[in-house]
Amino acid sequence: MDNAGFKYPVCWDDDVRMCALFNEFRPKDANPEGWHDKMDFWVALILQWSKETKTPVFSAFDLATAFERKRSQPACLQTVLAYMKKSGDLVPAQEHFARDGWFKWGFDVLVKKPLVWIWNFSGAGEPLATLSEELVNIDVLKSLQKQVLARCEQEKFAEDVVLYSQVWRVCKDICKDEKSFAYVLRGLEKAKFLRVFVEDVKKVVSFLHKDVVLSEHEKALLKLQKAKGELNLKVEQLQEQVDKCTQEAVQAKQQGMQNKALYALKKRRRIQAVLDKQFAMLDNIHSLEMNLADKKDIQIIYDGYKTAAAALKTAHADVDINTIDDIVTDIHDTLEDQNEISRVVSSTLISTDPEMDELEEELNHILEMSELEEPAQEADVVFPDVPAEAPCTPNKAGQEKVPVYEK
């Protein structure tokens, strides 16, 4: 079995250590701690191998082949697998899938049963697992199912039925082999994501779109996109062949092999003719895509207009033009009344109370009396002008006046 990408533990090169690990389990009562250490080693190694090699379903024989070391195979794997079944790390495939038809098909077609088995059986306190019994690592199986389903959705299979070989071709880098892929599809079938059956002597896969229902327009567009992708691959291959024939013709001409050069040119011409047809088909597909996209845009606009017209009709269904006219007239009358009320409210109120005149005369008299009682303001004080000459000390007899700042 191919173990590409799997890294064995460091102790794998230790002959003494691995010899002890490869031997059958001794009675558990003799050394419980050593028994558990050995069991933990094999459980962790098997789960890691299943995950890294993308192998969701395997048997004791598969593990023996995978862990073969220096022409020696582990003799304790049956006990380990029985322990993992009991702990729930692994589940029998027949119990998990519970469908005899599929299970029998998977074993008869994909599983190569060994003709000779050379392991010895020993009583190690655990019921031994059947050598050919297929066991499922549920965690790895679910992880691969998600990847396969995502890849199929990415490919946008628009057809109701797709060839099994086509699905395997786009997903072969996800699963380790076709056997693992078959079990992954069985899991998806059990989860109601797809259905696998035989039609016209060919195995096909039918995808069950639960949430998305594609219209005929979308299916046609997806089919064109898929055909365009396949044609692009063929064009690339043909272009490579044309370039190769050109190089062969040039080399043959340089070596003086005229007939070989002419043969290469004839071959190049035939391939070029096929290539031109492929380009023409690509151009037709592109034209169809543009027409479908344009039709889709027109349909979207038409649906928008139709929806808007229906909404307007629904909105105006209970509206009468005469009623609207009466309402507008009432609004105008109400606005005129409101303006009249505002004018009246904002007008100046004129008092006719005679007491108000007496109160105003009394207020004026008080103001006059207050002005007479105010004291007269004092006259402004007049100060002398600032001297223009610099200050100096008084002079004595026979001395000149010296400015203060020159002393």
Helices and strands as residue ranges (DSSP letters): G 10-13, H 15-22, H 32-52, E 57-58, H 60-66, H 77-87, E 91-92, H 93-97, H 100-110, E 135-136, H 138-155, E 162-163, H 164-171, H 178-190, E 194-199, E 202-207, H 216-254, H 258-315, H 321-346, H 354-372, G 404-406
